[in-house]
Amino acid sequence: ANRSAASLSTVSLRAALLFADAAERAGVRRFLVVSSMNADASLTEPPAGMDPVFAAYLRAKGAADDAVRARDTLDWTVLR
């Protein structure tokens, strides 16, 4: 499937935030984020040879990891 950087961001970042929001509303304390090796929210340019869409995926996963880590209401684990 041909996925755009925007759709990967929607799935990888927005979905993680929606699930974290739902967990908080439901009173869930433990939350698992299934991330990706090399996830990095600060990745601005794809390294040489890396597909730009894959770089966007890693950036979105990193942003999701960071956003969940910033929550003090969840006992989170980020699995990479």
C-alpha positions as CSV (number, residue, x, y, z in Angstrom):
1,A,0.0,0.0,0.0
2,N,1.2,3.5,-0.8
3,R,1.0,5.5,2.3
4,S,1.8,9.2,2.6
5,A,3.7,10.8,5.4
6,A,0.5,12.5,6.6
7,S,-1.4,9.3,6.9
8,L,1.5,7.7,8.8
9,S,1.5,10.6,11.2
10,T,-2.2,10.3,11.7
11,V,-2.0,6.6,12.5
12,S,1.2,6.6,14.5
13,L,0.8,9.8,16.5
14,R,-2.9,10.7,16.6
15,A,-4.1,7.1,17.4
16,A,-1.6,6.8,20.3
17,L,-2.9,10.0,21.7
18,L,-6.5,9.0,21.4
19,F,-5.8,5.7,23.1
20,A,-3.9,7.4,25.9
21,D,-6.8,9.9,26.3
22,A,-9.3,7.0,26.5
23,A,-7.1,5.1,29.0
24,E,-7.0,8.2,31.3
25,R,-10.8,8.7,31.1
26,A,-11.3,5.0,31.9
27,G,-9.0,5.2,34.9
28,V,-6.4,2.9,33.4
29,R,-3.0,3.3,35.0
30,R,-0.8,1.1,32.9
31,F,-0.3,2.0,29.3
32,L,1.9,0.3,26.6
33,V,3.1,2.1,23.5
34,V,4.3,-0.2,20.8
35,S,6.9,2.0,19.1
36,S,9.6,1.4,16.6
37,M,13.3,1.0,16.8
38,N,15.0,4.3,15.9
39,A,11.8,6.3,16.5
40,D,12.9,10.0,16.8
41,A,10.6,13.0,17.0
42,S,13.5,15.3,16.2
43,L,14.3,13.6,12.9
44,T,14.1,16.5,10.4
45,E,15.7,15.1,7.3
46,P,15.8,11.4,6.3
47,P,19.3,9.9,6.6
48,A,21.0,9.1,3.2
49,G,19.2,6.2,1.6
50,M,16.1,6.3,3.9
51,D,12.7,6.6,2.3
52,P,11.2,9.9,3.3
53,V,7.9,8.2,4.2
54,F,9.7,5.9,6.5
55,A,11.5,8.8,8.1
56,A,8.0,10.5,8.7
57,Y,6.9,7.2,10.3
58,L,9.9,7.2,12.7
59,R,9.3,10.9,13.5
60,A,5.6,10.3,14.2
61,K,6.4,7.3,16.4
62,G,8.9,9.3,18.3
63,A,6.4,12.1,18.8
64,A,3.9,9.6,20.1
65,D,6.4,8.2,22.5
66,D,7.3,11.7,23.8
67,A,3.7,12.7,24.2
68,V,2.8,9.6,26.3
69,R,6.0,10.0,28.4
70,A,4.9,13.5,29.3
71,R,1.7,12.3,30.9
72,D,1.9,11.9,34.7
73,T,-1.5,10.1,35.0
74,L,-0.3,7.0,33.2
75,D,2.3,4.3,34.2
76,W,3.6,4.0,30.7
77,T,6.0,1.6,29.0
78,V,7.4,2.3,25.5
79,L,8.3,-0.9,23.7
80,R,10.8,-0.5,20.9
